[in-house]
């Protein structure tokens, strides 16, 4: 798909006073085994030559980047996130090459955050240290649980001992890192959840991301639902335990699913939640790019082979469309209301190019229902709004 830059630069219905911060997301789609709950664009590694495939894919990502450069000329990159799949399947040398390609073609902010997702199942002694030397500044480790029975129920390829070894290694190599932990797992009790939480917090992690196990369409669990899932009341109790436990360790719940110590919030995800821009590279990667008079969403070819083929001919983008003016209030609020601290209404105008009046009716409805708190021009979700976030977000649907 050809992107018409002349059209993107023409006057339109929006009037953005400034372009938002820019991040880069790179998708590395392969994993050792597809987890039964996963609905991401991930593909099981099935005996391909790893080194050869890695080189071909990185070449495609570089070609994708070069074709995308006109969309972001002159802009500085605030953060880079390498997700998957399991990016830590790629060699440290491959990650170093990827970052070198990005650095050679984009202007990085001096404090650019570079996150790599890692799976304990790919952990080898000194591997994380090598990723750090390659230029990664932040690791995000998909622990999910420290309980072998829970890990087996989730279809994870690692066990509890590997999880502990991976976290210990990350703590010794990185100044900041994240642990992914899941709750409301099959057969999980409050005491089992507390054990997972205590083990995670024993490492004093700078950041923890917590996810409720949900059954997503088109997954193995959607066709074969696991038994003994905690009910809604128990799941809420578990989340309360997590929030209390992290708070007792000096961590703040700054976003619906994210807890951090001071100075360790994820810059990349904050840019998403504040409706910033991100250039998506890699198979199935989504992007959002703002121009003076319009906002563009892009999607790259999902199948890795199709993506590699398309990128080599400058055709890595499968879809590109402008976000309709009527959709922008919901798109912005879907993200911004996830933040505990909320946002100033001036940010809405700056990031969408729309007047504050376009939010007036749903804001009044949300305030009347006790779902938001207003302090001058500042909006943030109330305790009730945070607990019933979907209900709050739905008020802003066009």
C-alpha positions as CSV (number, residue, x, y, z in Angstrom):
1,X,0.0,0.0,0.0
2,X,1.4,3.4,-1.0
3,X,1.0,6.2,1.5
4,X,0.3,9.5,-0.3
5,X,2.4,12.1,1.6
6,X,1.0,14.9,-0.4
7,X,-2.5,14.0,0.8
8,X,-1.3,13.6,4.4
9,X,0.1,17.1,4.3
10,X,-3.0,18.8,2.9
11,X,-5.4,20.9,5.0
12,X,-8.1,18.9,6.7
13,X,-10.8,19.0,9.4
14,X,-8.3,18.8,12.3
15,X,-5.9,21.5,13.6
16,X,-3.1,20.1,15.7
17,X,-1.1,22.8,17.4
18,X,1.9,20.5,17.9
19,X,2.9,16.9,17.0
20,X,2.9,14.6,20.0
21,X,6.0,12.6,21.3
22,X,7.0,9.8,19.0
23,X,7.8,6.2,20.0
24,X,8.7,3.1,18.0
25,X,7.2,-0.3,18.4
26,X,9.0,-3.3,16.8
27,X,7.3,-6.7,16.6
28,X,9.3,-9.9,16.6
29,X,6.5,-12.5,16.1
30,X,8.0,-15.9,16.9
31,X,7.8,-17.8,20.2
32,X,8.7,-21.3,21.4
33,X,5.0,-22.2,21.9
34,X,1.7,-20.4,21.4
35,X,0.1,-19.9,24.9
36,X,-3.5,-21.0,25.0
37,X,-4.7,-17.5,26.2
38,X,-2.7,-15.4,23.7
39,X,-4.4,-13.5,21.0
40,X,-1.4,-11.5,19.9
41,X,0.3,-12.0,16.5
42,X,2.6,-14.7,17.6
43,X,3.8,-17.8,15.7
44,X,5.4,-21.0,17.0
45,X,9.0,-21.6,16.0
46,X,8.8,-24.7,13.9
47,X,12.3,-25.8,13.1
48,X,13.4,-23.0,10.8
49,X,17.0,-22.0,10.7
50,X,17.0,-19.4,13.5
51,X,20.0,-17.5,12.4
52,X,18.9,-17.3,8.7
53,X,15.3,-16.3,9.6
54,X,16.5,-13.7,12.1
55,X,18.7,-12.1,9.5
56,X,16.0,-12.1,6.8
57,X,13.5,-10.6,9.2
58,X,15.8,-7.9,10.5
59,X,16.6,-7.0,6.9
60,X,12.8,-6.7,6.3
61,X,12.3,-4.5,9.4
62,X,15.1,-2.2,8.2
63,X,13.5,-1.9,4.8
64,X,10.1,-1.2,6.5
65,X,11.8,1.5,8.5
66,X,13.3,3.2,5.5
67,X,10.0,3.2,3.6
68,X,8.3,4.7,6.7
69,X,10.9,7.5,7.3
70,X,9.0,10.1,5.3
71,X,6.1,9.8,7.8
72,X,8.3,10.9,10.7
73,X,11.0,13.1,9.1
74,X,12.8,15.3,11.7
75,X,11.0,13.9,14.7
76,X,12.8,12.7,17.8
77,X,12.2,9.2,19.2
78,X,11.4,9.1,23.0
79,X,11.1,5.3,23.4
80,X,11.5,2.0,21.7
81,X,9.6,-1.2,22.6
82,X,10.5,-4.6,21.1
83,X,7.6,-6.9,21.7
84,X,6.2,-10.2,20.4
85,X,6.0,-13.1,20.3
86,X,9.2,-13.7,22.3
87,X,11.8,-11.1,21.3
88,X,14.4,-12.7,23.5
89,X,14.4,-15.7,21.0
90,X,16.5,-13.3,18.8
91,X,20.2,-13.3,19.6
92,X,21.8,-10.4,21.4
93,X,23.8,-9.7,18.2
94,X,20.5,-9.5,16.3
95,X,19.0,-7.1,18.8
96,X,22.2,-5.0,18.6
97,X,21.8,-4.9,14.8
98,X,18.2,-3.9,15.1
99,X,19.0,-1.0,17.4
100,X,21.9,0.1,15.3
101,X,19.6,0.2,12.2
102,X,17.1,2.3,14.2
103,X,19.8,4.6,15.6
104,X,21.3,5.2,12.2
105,X,18.0,6.3,10.7
106,X,16.2,8.0,13.5
107,X,17.1,10.8,16.0
108,X,16.9,9.4,19.5
109,X,16.2,11.5,22.6
110,X,19.2,11.5,25.0
111,X,17.2,9.5,27.5
112,X,15.5,7.2,25.0
113,X,14.0,4.2,26.8
114,X,14.6,0.8,25.0
115,X,12.4,-2.1,26.3
116,X,12.8,-5.7,25.3
117,X,10.2,-8.4,26.2
118,X,11.8,-11.6,27.5
119,X,10.5,-15.0,28.4
120,X,12.1,-17.0,31.2
121,X,11.9,-20.0,28.8
122,X,14.6,-18.4,26.6
123,X,16.8,-17.5,29.6
124,X,20.5,-18.5,29.5
125,X,23.2,-17.4,31.8
126,X,24.6,-13.9,30.8
127,X,22.0,-13.6,27.9
128,X,20.3,-10.7,29.6
129,X,23.6,-9.1,30.2
130,X,24.3,-9.3,26.5
131,X,21.0,-7.6,25.7
132,X,22.0,-4.8,28.0
133,X,25.3,-4.5,26.2
134,X,23.4,-4.4,22.9
135,X,21.6,-1.2,24.0
136,X,18.5,-2.4,25.7
137,X,17.8,-0.2,28.8
138,X,14.7,-1.9,30.2
139,X,13.6,-5.6,30.3
140,X,10.0,-6.8,30.6
141,X,9.9,-10.4,31.8
142,X,6.8,-12.5,31.2
143,X,6.9,-14.4,34.5
144,X,3.1,-14.7,34.9
145,X,3.4,-16.9,38.0
146,X,5.9,-18.5,40.3
147,X,3.7,-21.6,40.7
148,X,4.5,-24.6,38.6
149,X,0.8,-25.8,38.5
150,X,-0.3,-22.3,37.4
151,X,2.4,-22.1,34.7
152,X,1.4,-25.5,33.4
153,X,-2.3,-24.5,33.3
154,X,-1.3,-21.4,31.3
155,X,0.7,-23.5,28.8
156,X,4.0,-21.6,29.6
157,X,7.3,-23.1,28.5
158,X,9.1,-22.1,31.7
159,X,8.9,-23.4,35.2
160,X,9.1,-21.5,38.5
161,X,12.8,-22.1,38.9
162,X,13.5,-20.6,35.5
163,X,11.3,-17.7,36.4
164,X,13.3,-17.0,39.6
165,X,16.6,-17.3,37.8
166,X,15.5,-14.9,35.0
167,X,14.3,-12.3,37.5
168,X,17.5,-12.5,39.5
169,X,19.6,-12.1,36.4
170,X,17.5,-9.1,35.2
171,X,17.9,-7.5,38.7
172,X,21.7,-7.8,38.4
173,X,21.9,-6.4,34.9
174,X,19.3,-3.7,34.6
175,X,18.6,-0.5,36.5
176,X,14.9,-0.8,35.6
177,X,12.8,-3.7,34.6
178,X,9.2,-5.0,34.6
179,X,7.6,-8.2,35.8
180,X,4.4,-9.4,34.2
181,X,2.2,-11.2,36.6
182,X,-1.3,-12.8,35.9
183,X,-4.1,-13.4,38.3
184,X,-7.5,-15.1,38.4
185,X,-5.8,-18.3,37.0
186,X,-7.4,-21.7,36.8
187,X,-7.8,-23.1,40.3
188,X,-6.0,-20.1,41.9
189,X,-6.9,-19.2,45.5
190,X,-6.2,-16.0,47.4
191,X,-3.3,-17.7,49.2
192,X,-1.8,-18.9,45.9
193,X,-2.1,-15.4,44.5
194,X,-0.4,-13.9,47.6
195,X,2.4,-16.4,47.3
196,X,3.0,-15.3,43.7
197,X,2.9,-11.6,44.8
198,X,5.3,-12.1,47.7
199,X,7.8,-13.9,45.5
200,X,7.6,-11.2,42.9
201,X,8.0,-8.4,45.4
202,X,10.8,-10.1,47.1
203,X,13.1,-9.0,44.2
204,X,12.0,-5.4,44.8
205,X,11.1,-4.9,41.1
206,X,11.0,-1.3,39.9
207,X,7.8,-2.0,37.9
208,X,5.1,-4.7,37.9
209,X,2.3,-5.2,35.3
210,X,-0.7,-7.2,36.4
211,X,-3.2,-8.9,34.1
212,X,-6.4,-10.6,34.8
213,X,-6.6,-13.9,32.7
214,X,-9.3,-13.2,30.1
215,X,-10.6,-15.7,27.5
216,X,-10.1,-14.0,24.2
217,X,-11.8,-15.0,20.9
218,X,-9.8,-17.1,18.5
219,X,-7.6,-18.6,21.2
220,X,-7.2,-22.2,22.4
221,X,-8.9,-21.3,25.6
222,X,-11.9,-19.8,23.7
223,X,-12.5,-23.3,22.2
224,X,-11.4,-25.2,25.3
225,X,-12.2,-23.1,28.3
226,X,-10.1,-23.9,31.4
227,X,-12.0,-25.1,34.5
228,X,-12.1,-23.7,38.0
229,X,-11.6,-20.0,37.0
230,X,-12.1,-17.6,40.0
231,X,-15.4,-15.8,39.9
232,X,-15.7,-12.0,39.5
233,X,-15.9,-11.3,43.2
234,X,-12.8,-13.4,43.9
235,X,-10.9,-11.7,41.1
236,X,-11.7,-8.3,42.5
237,X,-10.5,-9.4,45.9
238,X,-7.2,-10.6,44.3
239,X,-6.7,-7.3,42.6
240,X,-7.3,-5.5,45.9
241,X,-4.6,-7.7,47.5
242,X,-2.2,-6.9,44.6
243,X,-2.8,-3.1,45.0
244,X,-2.3,-3.3,48.8
245,X,0.8,-5.4,48.5
246,X,2.5,-3.2,46.0
247,X,1.5,-0.1,47.9
248,X,3.1,-1.5,51.0
249,X,6.4,-1.7,49.1
250,X,6.2,1.9,48.0
251,X,4.8,1.2,44.5
252,X,2.1,3.4,43.0
253,X,-0.7,2.1,40.8
254,X,-0.3,4.8,38.1
255,X,-2.3,2.9,35.4
256,X,-5.1,0.3,35.5
257,X,-2.6,-2.6,35.2
258,X,0.7,-1.0,36.1
259,X,2.5,-0.4,39.4
260,X,5.8,1.4,39.7
261,X,8.3,2.8,42.1
262,X,9.1,6.5,41.8
263,X,11.1,7.2,38.6
264,X,10.3,3.8,37.0
265,X,7.1,4.4,35.1
266,X,7.2,3.0,31.6
267,X,7.7,5.9,29.3
268,X,6.7,4.0,26.2
269,X,3.3,2.9,27.6
270,X,2.7,6.4,29.0
271,X,3.0,7.7,25.5
272,X,0.3,5.3,24.3
273,X,-2.0,6.3,27.2
274,X,-1.5,10.0,26.5
275,X,-2.4,9.5,22.8
276,X,1.1,10.0,21.6
277,X,2.4,8.7,18.3
278,X,4.2,5.4,17.6
279,X,5.8,4.1,14.4
280,X,4.9,0.4,14.1
281,X,7.5,-1.9,12.5
282,X,7.4,-5.7,12.0
283,X,4.7,-8.3,11.2
284,X,1.3,-7.2,12.3
285,X,2.6,-4.0,14.0
286,X,0.1,-1.2,14.5
287,X,1.1,2.5,14.3
288,X,-0.4,5.9,14.9
289,X,1.2,9.0,13.2
290,X,-0.1,12.5,13.5
291,X,0.1,15.3,10.9
292,X,-1.0,18.9,11.2
293,X,-4.6,18.2,9.9
294,X,-5.1,14.4,10.3
295,X,-4.1,11.3,12.3
296,X,-3.2,8.1,10.6
297,X,-3.4,4.5,11.8
298,X,-1.3,1.9,10.0
299,X,-1.1,-1.9,10.2
300,X,1.7,-4.0,8.7
301,X,1.2,-7.4,7.0
302,X,0.4,-10.0,9.8
303,X,2.0,-13.2,8.4
304,X,5.8,-13.1,8.8
305,X,6.5,-14.5,5.3
306,X,4.1,-12.0,3.7
307,X,5.6,-9.2,5.7
308,X,9.1,-10.1,4.7
309,X,8.1,-10.3,1.0
310,X,6.2,-7.0,1.2
311,X,8.9,-5.1,3.1
312,X,11.5,-6.0,0.5
313,X,9.5,-4.2,-2.2
314,X,8.5,-1.2,0.0
315,X,5.0,-2.6,0.6
316,X,5.1,-3.7,4.3
317,X,1.9,-1.8,5.1
318,X,-1.4,-3.8,4.8
319,X,-3.8,-1.0,6.0
320,X,-3.6,2.7,6.5
321,X,-6.6,4.9,7.3
322,X,-7.3,8.3,8.9
323,X,-9.0,8.2,12.2
324,X,-12.5,9.7,11.7
325,X,-13.1,13.0,13.5
326,X,-16.1,11.5,15.2
327,X,-14.0,8.6,16.6
328,X,-11.3,10.8,18.2
329,X,-13.0,11.5,21.5
330,X,-13.4,7.8,22.3
331,X,-9.9,7.0,20.9
332,X,-8.3,9.6,23.2
333,X,-10.4,8.7,26.3
334,X,-10.0,5.0,25.9
335,X,-6.3,5.5,26.6
336,X,-6.2,8.6,28.9
337,X,-8.7,7.3,31.4
338,X,-6.5,4.4,32.2
339,X,-4.1,6.8,33.9
340,X,-4.7,7.2,37.7
341,X,-3.6,10.8,37.6
342,X,-5.8,11.6,34.6
343,X,-5.1,14.5,32.2
344,X,-5.5,18.1,31.5
345,X,-8.1,19.1,28.9
346,X,-5.5,21.0,27.0
347,X,-3.8,17.7,26.2
348,X,-7.0,16.5,24.6
349,X,-7.1,19.6,22.3
350,X,-3.4,19.3,21.5
351,X,-3.5,15.6,20.7
352,X,-6.8,15.4,18.8
353,X,-7.1,18.9,17.2
354,X,-10.6,19.0,18.5
355,X,-12.2,21.7,20.8
356,X,-13.0,20.8,24.4
357,X,-16.7,21.3,23.6
358,X,-16.6,17.9,21.8
359,X,-16.3,16.2,25.2
360,X,-18.7,18.3,27.1
361,X,-21.8,16.1,27.1
362,X,-20.1,12.8,28.0
363,X,-18.0,14.6,30.7
364,X,-21.1,15.9,32.3
365,X,-22.7,12.4,32.2
366,X,-19.5,10.8,33.7
367,X,-19.4,13.5,36.5
368,X,-23.1,13.0,37.3
369,X,-22.5,9.2,37.7
370,X,-19.5,9.8,40.0
371,X,-17.1,8.2,37.5
372,X,-14.7,11.2,37.1
373,X,-13.4,14.0,39.3
374,X,-12.9,17.5,37.8
375,X,-10.5,20.0,39.3
376,X,-10.5,23.0,37.0
377,X,-9.4,21.8,33.6
378,X,-8.0,18.5,35.1
379,X,-9.9,15.2,34.6
380,X,-9.2,12.0,36.4
381,X,-11.2,8.8,37.0
382,X,-12.8,8.5,40.5
383,X,-12.3,5.3,42.5
384,X,-15.6,4.1,41.1
385,X,-14.6,5.2,37.6
386,X,-11.3,3.2,37.9
387,X,-13.2,0.1,39.1
388,X,-15.8,0.4,36.3
389,X,-13.5,1.7,33.6
390,X,-15.3,0.1,30.7
391,X,-18.5,1.8,31.7
392,X,-16.7,5.1,31.9
393,X,-15.0,4.7,28.5
394,X,-18.2,3.7,26.8
395,X,-19.7,7.1,27.5
396,X,-17.4,8.6,24.9
397,X,-18.4,6.4,22.0
398,X,-19.6,8.3,19.0
